[in-house]
Amino acid sequence: MTRDEIFQVIRGHLADELEVDPDTISEATRFKEDLEADSLDLYTLVQELEDSYGVRISDERASQIRTVGQAVEFVLSVSGGGAQTSASASSARDAE
């Protein structure tokens, strides 16, 4: 997946979970300050990233991700720039 595709997925998830207009979310958007996300919202986002991209995020690393762009960058860094889609990640888990 490309950076923009990852951004679109994260933005869509945040818009649904936090009931905000997706057009108000950019890579510079801060979770707590701009979206008023609480710790449960952030935990849900981490779970979504882990499930969607087949990555694992430590609590320490998750606490360092404060903006949408940082979340996108994290997914790109742990996936080597080739993040799996949800379907691909599910298929890989099913095959195990």
C-alpha positions, 0 to 999 in steps of 0.5 A: 500500500502507498502512504496515501492509501494508508492515510485514507484507511486511518482517516476513515477509521478515525472519522467513523470512530470519533464521528468527525468529518474526514475532510478535517483530518490531515497528517498533521492532525493531533489525536488528543488536541485536535480530535479530542481522542481519549485513551480508549479511542487511541487503544482502538486505533492501535488495535485497528492498525495491528489487525489491518496491517499485521504489525505489533505496536508496543505500548511505549511506541504507541504513546509516541504516536501523536499525529495521524502522519506519525501513525502512517509513518509507523505503518510504513516503517514496520511494513517496509513500505509494503503494508498488507491490506486487511484482506491480505493480512487475514489471508496470511493469518488463515494460511498459518 
